[in-house]
Each structure stands twice: as structure tokens, then as C-alpha cells.
Amino acid sequence: MADLQDELRAAVEMGGLDRPDRQPVREPESVTDAGGEAPEVNGDVLRRAHALLAAHPVADGYNGLPQALRQLPWYDLELGEGAIDTDVPRLREGRVGAMFWSLRLPEGLAEEQAVGATLDLLDLVQTVVREYPESLRMAYSAAQTIDARNCGRVAVLLGPAEAGALGDSLGILRALHALGLRVLTLTGTSWAGGGNGLTRFGEEVVREMNRIGVLADLSGACDPTVRRVLTVSRAPVLCTRSAARALRPHPANLPDDLLTRLGATKGLCLVPLTAEQTGPSVRDVADHLDHVRALAGPECVGLSGTYDSGAAHPQDLPDASGYPHLIAELLHRGWSEPDLSQLTWGNVQRVLRAADFTAKAAQQRRGPSTASIAQLDG
């Protein structure tokens, strides 16, 4: 831990953590609300939002670009691609510094095909990043995301993948981690699904994830599973696409008691920018962010664009370029710059560092688990 803290301290002293993005700032345009009227957020506030994001870019917790690219016969992310929500020009305009690229599988895929399909997506991500070395860079830790950002690249992190990708095997979990996987969604399997929470094998999966440094994603998990993972996991957990159920009763949104519990365990709720989960306007998204911050704390809330996932998005947030409009709305509401810097960048970095610290400690206590689902669940 001391080595990493020294590294971060040195980066601060050299200005590495606060160095603005090297790309030129695009002059912000005027903002209109869903009714076509000019909202209270003015150009000065929008310029402040751009300046803040230049110093503290967005770490986007969920992007569905890999699956979207599989549907295209040809694409050019550097030039710009109108068929998708995410490309390099829009990432630059939106001040995105890091992204989690989802390895989510198509609906209806047979269970026995999940492992191979996940490997195909993982290979696609690696290939895409290699094709754009001046814009994108793979990252596997907090330090590497900072390095990528300081070199003017967008850091790409792998995950979340679906629990079915493990094929009920802890060996496959370790292999996926070795290939770069950093987030796994704990839903849709016999050991992490239904209404009964985790089975004994599910708990062993969580312990092994802690040991190797794979973060648990609980978005879409049933409430008993969420509660049990929060008890078992020694590393903070993520909810990569969850807003406040009290404001919008979507099944992937979290009730107030779980938001409070998430904050107590220093997890991270990444609020999605989707009309279905948060509402049709920037203000609706800001309402959810206010609510999550009030219950979980400013260190436990982040952003999840969910672009290229097939979801509809709020007004003024149609693609990855829209983040300055959201930050301007939060500035208008009185969010402090320290809280905003945590929201956009700092909280994801904290959770990545915590996963690494937890893994190093766990590896001193236990070796790789050889348990099987047959042994533990019968």
C-alpha cells in the first residue's frame, strides 16, 4: 500500500493527477430542457463544467461498445461513427478519461456458449484498443488508468462480464482475470440468481474474486444476493447500472436501505444515464445523483453512461459527449468541486485501488480455491 501511495503522491507533486486533457476544449453550446426552454444552467456554468472535467475526467462505469461493434461491418472510431453512441471525438468532447467496456452477452444465448462468447468479446476489445493506440489504452489497475490519462489516452477496463461466463468454474474465473477481466456481474446463475441469494459456491466465488482482484457487480441482482455479497466481500462492490428505486421503480435500481448499506461498506453506485432508469431529462439524472449521494455518501456515487447498450438516453445526454451538461446541472445545484471530482474520477479510482489492496492481503492468507459447485452445492 505504501508503494502505491508514494506513487500517487509523486504524481500529485508533478501535477500528473490534475493535468488537463491534451485535447482542445470545444466551445460549449447552449442547453435546452425537454420542453425546449432555456434552463437555469448558463454558459458560464457550462464552461466551469468543461474546466472541471479537464482536470477530473469521467470514469464511465458501463459502456456496451464491444457488442455494438460486432453488429457493424465496418467502423472508424477515430474519424467518428454515426451508427453508435461512442467514438473518439465524442469521448474527447465529453471529457471521458476511463471506461469499463461491458462483455455482456446477447439475450437467449445458450449457457454452454457463454464462456466462448465472452472470450470472443474480450478478444474484440483487445483488438479495437490495438487499432487506436493514439486514443485508447488497456488498463488493469488504478495506476494504469492514471498513466493512460496522463498520456492523453482513454483507459479501457474490461468488464462487467456475466457470471455465466465462468461455466461454474473458479479456474475459468482466474483465467479471465489473467486475460484482463476486472468486473463480474453476479446474476443469472444457479449460485447467484433467483430469490435466495448466494449459495455456498456463490460465496466461494466472491472470496476468490476478492483474492485475485475482480470486483463484484450487483446491478440486477436480487436484494438477498446484494445483502449477502455485501456481507461476504472484503473488497468494495460496484453497482454498474443502478439508480434510486425511490425515485423510479426499476428492478435494477436500489432501495434506500441498500443504498445506505452500500455506503456503509464503501461500495460504489454508478448511476446510469438512461431514460428508463433515471428519467427523460438531465434534471432527472441529477435528482438520482442527489438521492444516492445523500444516502450512500459523496464517496460512493459515480457515473455509468450505458451508451451502446440499446437503452434510450435523457435529453442532452444522447451519447458520450454529453457529460459536461450533466456536470453543469450539478454545479448549478451547488455540488462542490471536490464532490464532483469524486463523482467523475476519484471514486472509481478508490474502488480499483481497494480491490488491489484486498487481493494482495488475501493472497498472503490463502491460495487458489479448488472448490467446485458439486462439492459445495451438491
N, C-alpha and C positions, 0 to 999 in steps of 0.2 A: 504493500500500500504506500509505503514511504517513497518508493521509486516513482510511482505514478504521480504522487502529489508533487514531488520535486519536478517532474516533467511538466505538469500543469503550471506550477509556479514559474518555471523558467519561460513557458510560453506567454504567461501574462506579462512578465517583465519585458519581454521583447515585443509585446503588442500583438502576439500571434492569435490570442483568443478574441481580440477585438478589431482585427484588421478588416476593413471593409472589403466586400466583394470587388474583384477587379473589373467587373463589367460596368459599363456606363449606366447611370441611372436614367431610366426613361421618364420623361415628364409625365406626371400622373394626370389622368383625365378626370373630368367631373363625374360624380357619383349620383345615381338616381335610385330612389327606392322602388319597391314593387309597384307602386301606384303612379310612377312616372314623375313624382315631385322631388325637388332637391331636398335631401335630408339635411340634418344639422351639421354633419361632418363636412368641413370645408377643405379647400385646397391646402391651407397651412397644416392642418392636421394630417392630411394625406402625405404631405411632404415629410412631416415628422415620422410617419409610419415607414416610409421608404428609408429614411436615415436610420431608424432603429433596426430595421431588418438588414441593412447593410452591415451593421455591427453584430447582430444576433439573428442569423438567418433561420428559416423554418427547417426543423427536422420533422418531416412528414411521416406519420406513423403507419400509413397504408396506401399503397398505390397498386392498381391492378394491371399495370402496363404489360407484364410478360404474357398474360393470357390474351390481351388485346392485340399484341403484335403477332401472335400466332394466327390471327384471323386475316392478316394483311399479306397480300402477295409481294408487296414492296413498301419500304418506308425509308425516310431520311429524317432522323431526329435532329440533326444539326441544322438543316435548312428550315425545318418546320413541317409538321404533318397534320393536315386538317382532319384526317379520319379519326384521330384520337385526341384525348384531353391533355396529354403530356408530351412535350418535346423540349429541346434545349432552349430555344428562345423564350418559351413561356416559363420554364423553370428559372431562367435569369430574371425575367420581368417580375415573377412572383417572389424572388429572393429566397429560393429553396436551396439549402446547403446540404441536406441529407434526406434520404428516403428509404423506407422499408418497402421493397418490392415483393408483393404477395405471390406465393406459389399455390394459390387456391385453384382447385381442380374444377372442371366443368360439372354441372349438375348431372346426376344419373350415371356417373362413371362407376363401373363395377369395382367392388372392393379389392379384388385381386389385381386390378390395373393401377391402383393408387401409387404404389412405390415407383413403378416405371414412369408414370406420367409426371410425378414430382421431379424425378431425375431429369426428365426431358426439359421441364421448365427451368430447373436450376442451370442446366447447360445453356439454355437460351439466354438467361440473364448474363452469364459469364461471356457469352459470345457478343451480346449487344454492348456490354461495357468495353470489351476489347475493340469494338468497331469505332468507338468515340473516345479515344484516350485523352483528348484535349478538353473534354467536357465532363466525363464520368470516371469514377474510380471505385473499385470494390473496397469495402471497409468491413472489418470484423470486430472492431472494438471502438471505444470512445476515442482513444488516442488516434486511431486511423481516420476516424471521421473528421477530427480536427486537422490532421495533416492534409486530407483531401481538400477541405475548405480553404486552408491557408495557401494551397497551390491553385486555387481558383476552379477546382472541380467539385461536382456534386457527388457526395459519398452515397454509394448504393449498398444497402444492407439486405441480406436475404431473409425473407420471412414476412408474415407468418406462413408456414406450411400447415396442412391439415393433419390431425392426429392419425388418420387412416394411412398416411404416408409411411408410418413406422411398420406396418404389417405386423403389429403386436410384438415387435422385436426391439429390445434395448440395443442390440448390436447395430441395427439399422439406424436407430437414433444417433448413436455415436458416429456412424459413417456419414450421415447427413451433416452432423456438426463439423466433421473434418472437411467436408466439402463447402462449408460456409454458412450453414443454416444457423440462425440466431433466435428465431421465434417460432413457437409451435402452438397452434390453436387446439385447446383441449375440449373438443366436441366431436360428436358423430361416431363414436366407437362404443364397444360393449363396456369398456373400462372407464370411459369419460363421456357418458351420454345418458339420456333418459332422466328420470326424476330422482334417482337415488344417490347422485353424487359420484365420487370416485370409488372404484373397487380397490382391493388391496394391490392389485397390479398397477392400477392408476396412480396410487400413492408412490409406488416404486418408480414409476416413470417420472414423476415430479422430482423425487430425490435424485434420480440420475441426471435429469435436466439441470438441477442445481449444481451437481458435481462437475458437469462439463461446460456449463455456461450458456444454456439455451433458456430463453425467457418464456414463461407461460403466458399465453394469450387467452383471456377468459370471455371475450366478446361472443355472445351467442350461447354460452354455457348456461345450464340451468342453475338456479340460485343455490341448491345444495352443493353442486360441484364448485361454484365460486367460493362458497364459505369453506369447504374442505381444503381447497387449494390454498386459500389464504392462511389456513392453519398449518398445513404441511410444509409449504415452501419457505425456505430460508432466504431466498432472493426475492426482490420485489417482483410483482406480476404486472402485466400490461392488460389493458382492455383496448384493443387496437381500433375498435369501431363502436364506442358506447357513449351515449349522451345521458340525459336525466329523464328517467321514466316519469317523474312527477310532472314534467312539462310536456312530454309526448310519450304516450304509452306504446312504444315499440318494444318487441320482445328482446332485442339486443341492448336496449337502454337499461341502466341500472337504477334500482330503487334507492331511496335516500339512505336506508340503513347500510346498504352495501357500499355506497359512495363514502359514507363515514368510516366504515371498516377498511375500505381501500386506503383512505388517507392515514388511518392509524398504522397500517402496515407499510406505509411509504410506497404503495404501488402507483401506477400511472394510468389515468383515464384519458384516452386520446379521443377527443370529441370529433365525430365525423361531419364533414360539410355536405350533408345530403338532405334534400327536401323531405324525404320520408322520415328520417330520424330526428332532424333538428328543426325543420320548417322551411318555408319558401323564401326567406329573406336573410340578409346579413344580420339584422337585428335579432332574428330568432336564434341563429347560431350563437350570437353574443349572450343571449339570455341563458342558454345552456352552459356556456363557459362561466358566466357569473354564478350559476347554481352549483356547478361542480366545484368551483374554487371555494365557495362559501362552506361546503360540506367536507370536502377532502383536503382543502388547503392549496395555496398557490404553487406548492412544490409537487403537486400530484395531478396536474391538468396539462394536457398537451393538445396537439392538432393532428387530425387524420383526414387528409384531403379526400380519400377514397375515389380519386379520379381513375377513369378507365376501368371501373368496377361494374359498369352497367347501371349505376344509380343516377337519378336526376339530382341536380345541384341547385342551391339557392341563387336568387338574383344577385348579380355582381360577383358570384363565385363560380363561374361556369367551367373553369379549368385551372391549371396550376399557376396561372398568372394573377389570380385574384386575391392572394393573401394580404397585400397592402390595404385593400378596402376593409378587410376584417380587423386588422390591427388599428386602422384609423377609427373604426367604430369603438373599439375597446379604449383607445386613448380618449375619445370623446366621453366615455363613461367614467373616466377617472382612474383607469388602471395605471399603476405606476410603471415606470420603465424597468425597474428590477423584476417586477412580477411578469411583465411582458417578455423579458429576456429569458425567464424560466419557462414560460409557456412555449415560446418558439424554439428554443435551443437547449437551455440548461437542464430541463427535467429529463429529456431523453438521454443526455449525456450522463446524468446522475444514475439512471437505471442501468445503462450499459456498464458503467464502472462498478456498480454494486454487483451485477451478475459476474463480472470477472473476479472481484474480491471473494464472493461467496464460493466460486468454483475453486479458487486456489486454496481456500481453507478446507473445503470438503475433500479435496484430493489428498490432503495430508491425513485425513481420518479414515478414508475407505477407498478401495479400489473399484474398478468397473463392476457393476452388478451383473450377475449371470442368471438372475431370476427370470422365469418365464410365466406367461399368463396361465398355463396349465398348472404350474406349481402353486400359484397364489390364488387364482380364482376357480380352479377346478374345471 
